[in-house]
């Protein structure tokens, strides 16, 4: 199953027209689909916290947006998440997880393990997909939840789903 295509399908069905990201190989295929769609604006960020403001601003301007990031960038969003939480704005982020299944970089582990707890502490509801068969249903439920309840959500894509990167010796 092509799970990035399943997320893209949800974005199209739920009228997500603004997608922002800090470059991440885990989101590459999804980003390519978004970039090829003339109805989706893709914005490359310098830091993940910018995405919180951009997605919130898109909603205030009548559009739906989503922030794509890696779990290692979640810490950069902590203070900014007060905006959608306090102002009761829908907010969607799709997070490629690191520091889990087969991780080879030790410094990815603390933030990977902390990501769900950080989001919970900031008032963000977590939805998690551990395998390709769960991606469409999980993403669809999360996006609907965010816009129906005006609450921030994260879709956590497990490292088992996205695949663990491997260190290669030359």
C-alpha positions in Angstrom: 0.0 0.0 0.0 1.3 3.5 -0.9 0.7 5.2 2.4 1.9 8.7 1.2 -0.9 8.5 -1.5 -3.4 7.7 1.3 -2.4 10.9 3.1 -2.6 12.9 -0.1 -6.1 11.5 -0.8 -7.2 12.7 2.7 -5.7 16.1 2.0 -7.7 16.4 -1.3 -10.9 15.0 0.2 -10.7 17.4 3.2 -9.7 20.4 1.1 -6.2 20.9 2.6 -4.8 23.6 0.3 -1.7 24.7 2.2 1.1 22.3 3.2 4.2 23.5 4.9 7.3 21.6 5.9 10.9 21.5 6.9 12.6 19.2 4.3 12.4 15.5 5.5 13.0 12.4 3.5 10.1 10.7 5.3 7.6 13.1 3.7 9.3 13.3 0.2 6.7 11.3 -1.8 3.8 13.1 -0.2 5.5 16.5 -0.8 6.1 15.6 -4.4 2.3 14.8 -4.9 1.4 18.1 -3.1 3.8 20.1 -5.3 2.3 18.6 -8.5 -1.2 19.6 -7.5 -2.1 23.1 -8.7 -4.6 23.5 -5.9 -2.1 23.0 -3.0 0.4 25.6 -2.0 3.6 24.1 -0.6 5.8 26.3 1.6 9.3 25.3 2.7 10.1 26.5 6.2 13.3 27.3 8.0 12.0 26.0 11.3 8.9 24.0 12.3 7.5 26.7 14.6 6.9 28.9 11.5 4.6 26.2 10.3 2.3 26.6 13.4 1.8 30.2 12.5 1.4 29.5 8.8 -1.2 26.8 9.3 -3.1 28.9 11.8 -3.0 31.9 9.5 -4.2 29.9 6.6 -7.3 28.9 8.6 -7.9 32.5 9.6 -7.8 33.3 5.9 -10.3 30.6 5.0 -8.0 27.8 4.0 -7.1 24.5 5.6 -3.5 23.7 6.1 -1.1 21.0 7.4 2.4 21.0 8.8 4.7 18.1 7.9 7.6 17.5 10.1 9.9 15.0 11.7 9.7 14.1 15.4 13.1 15.8 15.9 11.5 19.1 15.0 8.5 18.9 17.4 10.5 20.5 20.2 10.8 23.6 18.0 7.0 24.0 18.0 6.3 23.9 21.8 5.9 27.7 22.4 4.1 28.3 19.1 1.5 25.6 19.8 0.0 27.9 22.4 -1.6 29.8 19.4 -3.9 27.2 18.1 -4.6 25.8 21.6 -5.5 29.1 23.2 -7.3 30.5 20.2 -9.3 27.3 19.6 -8.0 26.9 16.0 -7.9 23.7 14.1 -4.3 22.6 13.5 -3.0 19.5 11.7 0.5 18.2 11.7 1.8 15.0 10.2 4.9 13.8 11.9 7.4 11.2 10.7 8.7 9.5 13.8 12.3 8.9 14.6 14.0 7.3 17.6 11.8 4.2 17.4 11.9 1.0 15.4 15.5 0.3 14.3 16.9 3.8 14.9 20.6 4.1 14.4 21.2 7.7 15.6 21.1 7.8 19.4 20.2 11.5 19.5 16.9 10.9 17.7 15.7 8.7 20.5 14.9 11.3 23.2 12.7 13.5 21.1 11.1 10.5 19.3 10.1 9.1 22.7 9.1 12.5 24.0 7.0 13.6 21.0 3.6 12.1 22.1 4.1 13.4 25.6 5.1 16.9 24.4 2.0 17.1 22.2 -0.2 15.9 25.0 1.3 18.5 27.4 0.5 21.2 24.9 -3.1 20.2 24.3 -2.5 18.4 21.0 -4.5 15.2 20.4 -2.3 12.4 19.0 -3.5 10.0 16.3 -1.0 7.2 15.4 -0.5 5.0 12.3 1.8 2.0 12.8 1.2 0.3 9.5 0.1 1.3 6.0 -3.4 -0.1 6.4 -4.1 2.4 9.2 -2.8 5.6 7.4 -5.9 6.6 5.5 -8.4 6.0 8.4 -6.1 7.6 11.0 -5.3 10.7 8.9 -9.0 11.1 7.9 -10.1 10.9 11.5 -7.5 13.3 12.7 -8.2 16.0 10.1 -12.0 15.7 10.7 -11.4 15.9 14.4 -9.3 19.0 14.1 -11.7 21.0 11.9 -14.9 19.7 13.6 -13.7 20.5 17.1 -11.3 23.4 16.4 -8.5 21.5 18.2 -4.9 20.8 17.2 -4.0 17.2 16.2 -0.9 15.3 15.3 -0.8 12.3 13.0 2.2 10.3 14.2 3.6 8.0 11.4 5.6 5.3 13.2 9.2 4.6 12.2 8.2 1.1 11.5 5.8 2.4 8.9 8.2 4.9 7.3 11.2 2.6 7.5 14.3 3.0 9.7 17.2 4.7 8.0 20.4 2.6 8.0 24.0 3.7 8.5 26.1 2.7 5.6 29.9 2.3 5.9 32.0 3.1 2.8 
